[in-house]
Amino acid sequence: MGKRLAIAVLGVVVGGLVGWIIATLVGWPFATIVGLITGGIGAVTWAERQHRIPSVEELERPRPISLTDPRDRP
């Protein structure tokens, strides 16, 4: 949980900075607020995708043999 929270906070910070830059360049004062919201949502969405449960099709598909994976060594 702590890792996801850190990613969300990082997304809010980066989104706020990008929004602030856009607000400064374009002159739209709400860009910072939009950047904060979209940065947080984007970061949380990305974090959730990293921890998603694989589908049945993905689990049933054979794993390709890797030359570097120790599970594939005799």
C-alpha positions as CSV (number, residue, x, y, z in Angstrom):
1,M,0.0,0.0,0.0
2,G,2.8,2.4,0.8
3,K,4.3,1.9,-2.7
4,R,1.1,2.8,-4.4
5,L,0.6,5.8,-2.2
6,A,4.1,7.0,-3.0
7,I,3.4,6.6,-6.7
8,A,0.1,8.5,-6.4
9,V,1.9,11.4,-4.5
10,L,4.6,11.5,-7.2
11,G,1.9,11.6,-9.9
12,V,0.2,14.5,-8.2
13,V,3.4,16.4,-7.8
14,V,4.5,15.8,-11.4
15,G,1.0,16.7,-12.6
16,G,0.9,19.8,-10.6
17,L,4.3,20.9,-11.9
18,V,3.3,20.2,-15.5
19,G,0.0,22.0,-14.9
20,W,1.8,25.0,-13.4
21,I,4.1,25.2,-16.4
22,I,1.1,25.1,-18.7
23,A,-0.7,27.7,-16.6
24,T,2.4,30.0,-16.7
25,L,2.9,29.6,-20.5
26,V,-0.7,29.7,-21.7
27,G,-2.2,31.9,-18.9
28,W,-4.9,29.4,-18.0
29,P,-5.1,29.5,-14.2
30,F,-7.0,26.2,-13.8
31,A,-4.3,24.2,-15.6
32,T,-2.5,23.5,-12.2
33,I,-5.7,22.1,-10.7
34,V,-6.3,19.9,-13.8
35,G,-2.7,18.8,-13.7
36,L,-3.0,17.8,-10.1
37,I,-6.1,15.8,-10.7
38,T,-5.0,14.1,-13.9
39,G,-1.5,13.4,-12.6
40,G,-2.9,11.7,-9.5
41,I,-5.5,9.7,-11.5
42,G,-2.9,8.7,-14.1
43,A,-0.3,7.6,-11.5
44,V,-2.9,5.5,-9.6
45,T,-4.1,3.9,-12.8
46,W,-0.6,3.0,-13.8
47,A,0.2,1.6,-10.3
48,E,-3.0,-0.6,-10.5
49,R,-2.0,-1.9,-13.9
50,Q,1.3,-3.0,-12.5
51,H,-0.4,-5.1,-9.8
52,R,-3.3,-6.4,-11.9
53,I,-4.3,-10.1,-11.8
54,P,-3.5,-11.9,-15.1
55,S,-6.4,-13.3,-17.0
56,V,-7.1,-17.0,-17.5
57,E,-5.9,-16.9,-21.1
58,E,-2.6,-15.3,-20.0
59,L,-2.1,-18.0,-17.3
60,E,-2.8,-20.8,-19.7
61,R,-0.6,-19.5,-22.5
62,P,2.8,-21.2,-22.4
63,R,5.7,-19.1,-21.2
64,P,8.5,-18.6,-23.7
65,I,11.8,-20.2,-22.9
66,S,14.3,-17.7,-21.7
67,L,18.1,-18.1,-21.8
68,T,18.6,-16.0,-18.7
69,D,15.7,-17.2,-16.5
70,P,17.0,-19.8,-13.9
71,R,13.6,-21.7,-14.1
72,D,14.5,-22.7,-17.6
73,R,17.9,-24.2,-16.8
74,P,18.2,-28.0,-16.4
